[in-house]
Amino acid sequence: MTLEQYRQQCGWSLLEMARQAGINFNTLKRAMDGESVSGRTAKALAEAISRELGTTVHFQDIKGLKVSV
């Protein structure tokens, strides 16, 4: 699933997703727009989604999420 699909499944607004992941809103927007984000940001997003859904989601599982090395 894409980040947007995970966001919808969690029932979060963009602002709430950023808050749950502990990241800046503009950083989330960049990730949603297909721009590269740090590994730390990607991991924070995956962990927040995992907590909300009660399952394990790895950032590699998020379709279209680009992570800079």
C-alpha positions as CSV (number, residue, x, y, z in Angstrom):
1,M,0.0,0.0,0.0
2,T,1.1,3.6,-0.5
3,L,1.6,6.1,2.2
4,E,-1.7,7.7,1.3
5,Q,-3.5,4.4,1.6
6,Y,-2.0,3.7,5.0
7,R,-2.9,7.3,6.1
8,Q,-6.5,6.6,5.1
9,Q,-6.6,3.2,6.7
10,C,-5.4,4.8,9.9
11,G,-8.1,7.5,9.7
12,W,-5.5,10.3,10.0
13,S,-5.3,13.7,8.4
14,L,-1.9,14.6,7.0
15,L,-1.2,16.7,10.1
16,E,-2.2,13.8,12.4
17,M,0.1,11.4,10.5
18,A,3.0,13.8,10.9
19,R,2.2,14.2,14.6
20,Q,1.9,10.4,15.2
21,A,5.3,9.8,13.4
22,G,6.9,12.8,15.2
23,I,8.0,14.4,12.0
24,N,7.6,17.8,10.4
25,F,4.5,18.3,8.3
26,N,6.5,19.6,5.3
27,T,8.7,16.4,5.5
28,L,5.5,14.3,5.4
29,K,4.3,16.3,2.3
30,R,7.6,15.6,0.6
31,A,7.3,11.9,1.3
32,M,3.7,12.0,0.0
33,D,4.8,13.8,-3.1
34,G,7.4,11.1,-3.9
35,E,10.5,13.0,-2.8
36,S,13.2,11.2,-0.9
37,V,13.2,11.2,2.9
38,S,15.8,10.0,5.4
39,G,15.8,6.5,6.7
40,R,14.9,7.9,10.1
41,T,11.8,9.6,8.7
42,A,10.8,6.4,6.8
43,K,11.2,4.3,9.9
44,A,9.2,6.8,12.1
45,L,6.3,6.6,9.6
46,A,6.4,2.8,9.5
47,E,6.4,2.6,13.3
48,A,3.5,5.0,13.7
49,I,1.5,3.1,11.1
50,S,2.4,-0.2,12.8
51,R,1.3,1.1,16.2
52,E,-2.1,2.4,14.9
53,L,-2.9,-0.8,12.9
54,G,-1.5,-3.2,15.4
55,T,0.7,-5.0,12.9
56,T,4.2,-4.7,11.7
57,V,4.8,-2.4,8.7
58,H,8.4,-1.9,7.5
59,F,9.2,1.2,5.5
60,Q,10.2,-1.1,2.6
61,D,6.6,-2.2,2.6
62,I,5.3,1.3,1.8
63,K,4.9,1.4,-2.0
64,G,6.4,4.5,-3.6
65,L,8.3,5.7,-0.4
66,K,11.7,6.9,-1.5
67,V,14.5,6.7,1.1
68,S,17.8,8.5,0.6
69,V,20.9,6.7,1.5
